[in-house]
Amino acid sequence: MDYSATLIFAIASFGLAAVLIWQRDHVPAKLRRGLATISLVLVAFAFFLIVYAFFSAGRA
């Protein structure tokens, strides 16, 4: 099975989280909580996809 889309999604979601952490002083206060929530959901889903890929790697 091809996991390239999962890898790209994981890199993008972790990259968004890193940018939000590093640039939190430059993000407007009204957007900060919403972007943090969206980023948290994306990172959690990416983590789930990574774990699922490891568990299903041995199956055909």
LUMDOPA-846790 format. One record per atom (N, C-alpha, C): residue number from 1; chain; atom name; x, y, z negated. Coordinates in steps of 0.05 Angstrom, whole numbers, plus 5000, padded with zeros to 4 digits. Layout:
<r resi="NUM" chain="A" name="CA" X="X" Y="Y" Z="Z"/>
...
//
This chain:
<r resi="1" chain="A" name="N" X="5017" Y="4976" Z="5000"/>
<r resi="1" chain="A" name="CA" X="5000" Y="5000" Z="5000"/>
<r resi="1" chain="A" name="C" X="5018" Y="5025" Z="5000"/>
<r resi="2" chain="A" name="N" X="5009" Y="5045" Z="5014"/>
<r resi="2" chain="A" name="CA" X="5025" Y="5070" Z="5017"/>
<r resi="2" chain="A" name="C" X="5017" Y="5089" Z="4994"/>
<r resi="3" chain="A" name="N" X="5036" Y="5097" Z="4978"/>
<r resi="3" chain="A" name="CA" X="5031" Y="5114" Z="4956"/>
<r resi="3" chain="A" name="C" X="5042" Y="5142" Z="4961"/>
<r resi="4" chain="A" name="N" X="5046" Y="5150" Z="4985"/>
<r resi="4" chain="A" name="CA" X="5057" Y="5176" Z="4991"/>
<r resi="4" chain="A" name="C" X="5038" Y="5199" Z="4983"/>
<r resi="5" chain="A" name="N" X="5012" Y="5195" Z="4987"/>
<r resi="5" chain="A" name="CA" X="4993" Y="5216" Z="4979"/>
<r resi="5" chain="A" name="C" X="4992" Y="5219" Z="4948"/>
<r resi="6" chain="A" name="N" X="4995" Y="5197" Z="4934"/>
<r resi="6" chain="A" name="CA" X="4995" Y="5198" Z="4905"/>
<r resi="6" chain="A" name="C" X="5020" Y="5212" Z="4896"/>
<r resi="7" chain="A" name="N" X="5043" Y="5207" Z="4908"/>
<r resi="7" chain="A" name="CA" X="5068" Y="5220" Z="4901"/>
<r resi="7" chain="A" name="C" X="5066" Y="5250" Z="4906"/>
<r resi="8" chain="A" name="N" X="5056" Y="5258" Z="4929"/>
<r resi="8" chain="A" name="CA" X="5053" Y="5286" Z="4935"/>
<r resi="8" chain="A" name="C" X="5034" Y="5300" Z="4916"/>
<r resi="9" chain="A" name="N" X="5012" Y="5287" Z="4909"/>
<r resi="9" chain="A" name="CA" X="4993" Y="5299" Z="4890"/>
<r resi="9" chain="A" name="C" X="5006" Y="5302" Z="4862"/>
<r resi="10" chain="A" name="N" X="5021" Y="5282" Z="4854"/>
<r resi="10" chain="A" name="CA" X="5034" Y="5283" Z="4828"/>
<r resi="10" chain="A" name="C" X="5055" Y="5306" Z="4827"/>
<r resi="11" chain="A" name="N" X="5071" Y="5308" Z="4848"/>
<r resi="11" chain="A" name="CA" X="5091" Y="5329" Z="4849"/>
<r resi="11" chain="A" name="C" X="5078" Y="5357" Z="4849"/>
<r resi="12" chain="A" name="N" X="5056" Y="5359" Z="4864"/>
<r resi="12" chain="A" name="CA" X="5042" Y="5385" Z="4866"/>
<r resi="12" chain="A" name="C" X="5029" Y="5392" Z="4839"/>
<r resi="13" chain="A" name="N" X="5017" Y="5373" Z="4826"/>
<r resi="13" chain="A" name="CA" X="5004" Y="5380" Z="4800"/>
<r resi="13" chain="A" name="C" X="5024" Y="5386" Z="4778"/>
<r resi="14" chain="A" name="N" X="5046" Y="5370" Z="4777"/>
<r resi="14" chain="A" name="CA" X="5066" Y="5377" Z="4757"/>
<r resi="14" chain="A" name="C" X="5080" Y="5403" Z="4764"/>
<r resi="15" chain="A" name="N" X="5083" Y="5409" Z="4789"/>
<r resi="15" chain="A" name="CA" X="5095" Y="5434" Z="4797"/>
<r resi="15" chain="A" name="C" X="5077" Y="5458" Z="4790"/>
<r resi="16" chain="A" name="N" X="5051" Y="5455" Z="4793"/>
<r resi="16" chain="A" name="CA" X="5033" Y="5476" Z="4785"/>
<r resi="16" chain="A" name="C" X="5034" Y="5481" Z="4755"/>
<r resi="17" chain="A" name="N" X="5035" Y="5459" Z="4740"/>
<r resi="17" chain="A" name="CA" X="5037" Y="5462" Z="4710"/>
<r resi="17" chain="A" name="C" X="5063" Y="5475" Z="4702"/>
<r resi="18" chain="A" name="N" X="5085" Y="5468" Z="4715"/>
<r resi="18" chain="A" name="CA" X="5111" Y="5481" Z="4709"/>
<r resi="18" chain="A" name="C" X="5111" Y="5511" Z="4716"/>
<r resi="19" chain="A" name="N" X="5099" Y="5518" Z="4739"/>
<r resi="19" chain="A" name="CA" X="5098" Y="5546" Z="4746"/>
<r resi="19" chain="A" name="C" X="5081" Y="5562" Z="4726"/>
<r resi="20" chain="A" name="N" X="5059" Y="5550" Z="4718"/>
<r resi="20" chain="A" name="CA" X="5042" Y="5564" Z="4699"/>
<r resi="20" chain="A" name="C" X="5055" Y="5567" Z="4672"/>
<r resi="21" chain="A" name="N" X="5071" Y="5548" Z="4664"/>
<r resi="21" chain="A" name="CA" X="5086" Y="5550" Z="4638"/>
<r resi="21" chain="A" name="C" X="5108" Y="5571" Z="4641"/>
<r resi="22" chain="A" name="N" X="5123" Y="5571" Z="4663"/>
<r resi="22" chain="A" name="CA" X="5145" Y="5590" Z="4665"/>
<r resi="22" chain="A" name="C" X="5136" Y="5618" Z="4670"/>
<r resi="23" chain="A" name="N" X="5114" Y="5622" Z="4684"/>
<r resi="23" chain="A" name="CA" X="5104" Y="5648" Z="4691"/>
<r resi="23" chain="A" name="C" X="5079" Y="5657" Z="4675"/>
<r resi="24" chain="A" name="N" X="5076" Y="5647" Z="4651"/>
<r resi="24" chain="A" name="CA" X="5051" Y="5653" Z="4636"/>
<r resi="24" chain="A" name="C" X="5049" Y="5682" Z="4629"/>
<r resi="25" chain="A" name="N" X="5071" Y="5697" Z="4628"/>
<r resi="25" chain="A" name="CA" X="5069" Y="5725" Z="4621"/>
<r resi="25" chain="A" name="C" X="5059" Y="5741" Z="4645"/>
<r resi="26" chain="A" name="N" X="5061" Y="5731" Z="4669"/>
<r resi="26" chain="A" name="CA" X="5052" Y="5746" Z="4693"/>
<r resi="26" chain="A" name="C" X="5024" Y="5738" Z="4702"/>
<r resi="27" chain="A" name="N" X="5012" Y="5718" Z="4690"/>
<r resi="27" chain="A" name="CA" X="4985" Y="5710" Z="4697"/>
<r resi="27" chain="A" name="C" X="4965" Y="5727" Z="4681"/>
<r resi="28" chain="A" name="N" X="4945" Y="5739" Z="4695"/>
<r resi="28" chain="A" name="CA" X="4926" Y="5755" Z="4680"/>
<r resi="28" chain="A" name="C" X="4911" Y="5739" Z="4659"/>
<r resi="29" chain="A" name="N" X="4904" Y="5753" Z="4637"/>
<r resi="29" chain="A" name="CA" X="4892" Y="5739" Z="4614"/>
<r resi="29" chain="A" name="C" X="4866" Y="5725" Z="4621"/>
<r resi="30" chain="A" name="N" X="4850" Y="5736" Z="4640"/>
<r resi="30" chain="A" name="CA" X="4825" Y="5724" Z="4647"/>
<r resi="30" chain="A" name="C" X="4829" Y="5698" Z="4662"/>
<r resi="31" chain="A" name="N" X="4851" Y="5695" Z="4677"/>
<r resi="31" chain="A" name="CA" X="4856" Y="5671" Z="4692"/>
<r resi="31" chain="A" name="C" X="4871" Y="5650" Z="4677"/>
<r resi="32" chain="A" name="N" X="4884" Y="5657" Z="4656"/>
<r resi="32" chain="A" name="CA" X="4903" Y="5639" Z="4642"/>
<r resi="32" chain="A" name="C" X="4890" Y="5614" Z="4632"/>
<r resi="33" chain="A" name="N" X="4867" Y="5617" Z="4618"/>
<r resi="33" chain="A" name="CA" X="4854" Y="5593" Z="4606"/>
<r resi="33" chain="A" name="C" X="4843" Y="5575" Z="4628"/>
<r resi="34" chain="A" name="N" X="4831" Y="5586" Z="4649"/>
<r resi="34" chain="A" name="CA" X="4820" Y="5570" Z="4670"/>
<r resi="34" chain="A" name="C" X="4841" Y="5555" Z="4686"/>
<r resi="35" chain="A" name="N" X="4863" Y="5569" Z="4692"/>
<r resi="35" chain="A" name="CA" X="4885" Y="5555" Z="4706"/>
<r resi="35" chain="A" name="C" X="4898" Y="5534" Z="4689"/>
<r resi="36" chain="A" name="N" X="4900" Y="5539" Z="4663"/>
<r resi="36" chain="A" name="CA" X="4912" Y="5519" Z="4646"/>
<r resi="36" chain="A" name="C" X="4894" Y="5494" Z="4644"/>
<r resi="37" chain="A" name="N" X="4868" Y="5498" Z="4643"/>
<r resi="37" chain="A" name="CA" X="4849" Y="5476" Z="4642"/>
<r resi="37" chain="A" name="C" X="4850" Y="5459" Z="4668"/>
<r resi="38" chain="A" name="N" X="4850" Y="5473" Z="4690"/>
<r resi="38" chain="A" name="CA" X="4852" Y="5459" Z="4716"/>
<r resi="38" chain="A" name="C" X="4878" Y="5444" Z="4719"/>
<r resi="39" chain="A" name="N" X="4900" Y="5457" Z="4710"/>
<r resi="39" chain="A" name="CA" X="4926" Y="5444" Z="4712"/>
<r resi="39" chain="A" name="C" X="4927" Y="5419" Z="4694"/>
<r resi="40" chain="A" name="N" X="4915" Y="5421" Z="4670"/>
<r resi="40" chain="A" name="CA" X="4915" Y="5398" Z="4652"/>
<r resi="40" chain="A" name="C" X="4899" Y="5375" Z="4664"/>
<r resi="41" chain="A" name="N" X="4877" Y="5381" Z="4676"/>
<r resi="41" chain="A" name="CA" X="4861" Y="5359" Z="4689"/>
<r resi="41" chain="A" name="C" X="4876" Y="5347" Z="4712"/>
<r resi="42" chain="A" name="N" X="4889" Y="5363" Z="4728"/>
<r resi="42" chain="A" name="CA" X="4904" Y="5352" Z="4751"/>
<r resi="42" chain="A" name="C" X="4928" Y="5335" Z="4742"/>
<r resi="43" chain="A" name="N" X="4942" Y="5344" Z="4721"/>
<r resi="43" chain="A" name="CA" X="4965" Y="5329" Z="4711"/>
<r resi="43" chain="A" name="C" X="4955" Y="5303" Z="4698"/>
<r resi="44" chain="A" name="N" X="4933" Y="5303" Z="4684"/>
<r resi="44" chain="A" name="CA" X="4922" Y="5279" Z="4672"/>
<r resi="44" chain="A" name="C" X="4914" Y="5259" Z="4694"/>
<r resi="45" chain="A" name="N" X="4901" Y="5269" Z="4715"/>
<r resi="45" chain="A" name="CA" X="4894" Y="5251" Z="4737"/>
<r resi="45" chain="A" name="C" X="4918" Y="5240" Z="4752"/>
<r resi="46" chain="A" name="N" X="4938" Y="5257" Z="4755"/>
<r resi="46" chain="A" name="CA" X="4963" Y="5248" Z="4768"/>
<r resi="46" chain="A" name="C" X="4977" Y="5226" Z="4751"/>
<r resi="47" chain="A" name="N" X="4977" Y="5230" Z="4725"/>
<r resi="47" chain="A" name="CA" X="4988" Y="5210" Z="4707"/>
<r resi="47" chain="A" name="C" X="4972" Y="5184" Z="4709"/>
<r resi="48" chain="A" name="N" X="4946" Y="5185" Z="4711"/>
<r resi="48" chain="A" name="CA" X="4929" Y="5161" Z="4714"/>
<r resi="48" chain="A" name="C" X="4936" Y="5147" Z="4740"/>
<r resi="49" chain="A" name="N" X="4939" Y="5163" Z="4762"/>
<r resi="49" chain="A" name="CA" X="4946" Y="5151" Z="4788"/>
<r resi="49" chain="A" name="C" X="4973" Y="5137" Z="4788"/>
<r resi="50" chain="A" name="N" X="4992" Y="5149" Z="4774"/>
<r resi="50" chain="A" name="CA" X="5019" Y="5137" Z="4772"/>
<r resi="50" chain="A" name="C" X="5018" Y="5111" Z="4756"/>
<r resi="51" chain="A" name="N" X="5004" Y="5111" Z="4734"/>
<r resi="51" chain="A" name="CA" X="5001" Y="5086" Z="4718"/>
<r resi="51" chain="A" name="C" X="4986" Y="5065" Z="4734"/>
<r resi="52" chain="A" name="N" X="4965" Y="5073" Z="4748"/>
<r resi="52" chain="A" name="CA" X="4950" Y="5054" Z="4764"/>
<r resi="52" chain="A" name="C" X="4967" Y="5042" Z="4786"/>
<r resi="53" chain="A" name="N" X="4985" Y="5058" Z="4798"/>
<r resi="53" chain="A" name="CA" X="5002" Y="5049" Z="4819"/>
<r resi="53" chain="A" name="C" X="5022" Y="5028" Z="4808"/>
<r resi="54" chain="A" name="N" X="5032" Y="5033" Z="4783"/>
<r resi="54" chain="A" name="CA" X="5050" Y="5013" Z="4771"/>
<r resi="54" chain="A" name="C" X="5036" Y="4987" Z="4765"/>
<r resi="55" chain="A" name="N" X="5011" Y="4988" Z="4755"/>
<r resi="55" chain="A" name="CA" X="4997" Y="4964" Z="4749"/>
<r resi="55" chain="A" name="C" X="4988" Y="4948" Z="4773"/>
<r resi="56" chain="A" name="N" X="4982" Y="4962" Z="4795"/>
<r resi="56" chain="A" name="CA" X="4973" Y="4949" Z="4819"/>
<r resi="56" chain="A" name="C" X="4995" Y="4943" Z="4839"/>
<r resi="57" chain="A" name="N" X="5020" Y="4948" Z="4831"/>
<r resi="57" chain="A" name="CA" X="5043" Y="4944" Z="4850"/>
<r resi="57" chain="A" name="C" X="5047" Y="4914" Z="4856"/>
<r resi="58" chain="A" name="N" X="5041" Y="4897" Z="4838"/>
<r resi="58" chain="A" name="CA" X="5046" Y="4868" Z="4843"/>
<r resi="58" chain="A" name="C" X="5024" Y="4854" Z="4859"/>
<r resi="59" chain="A" name="N" X="5002" Y="4868" Z="4862"/>
<r resi="59" chain="A" name="CA" X="4980" Y="4855" Z="4876"/>
<r resi="59" chain="A" name="C" X="4982" Y="4860" Z="4906"/>
<r resi="60" chain="A" name="N" X="4970" Y="4843" Z="4922"/>
<r resi="60" chain="A" name="CA" X="4971" Y="4845" Z="4951"/>
<r resi="60" chain="A" name="C" X="4953" Y="4866" Z="4962"/>
//
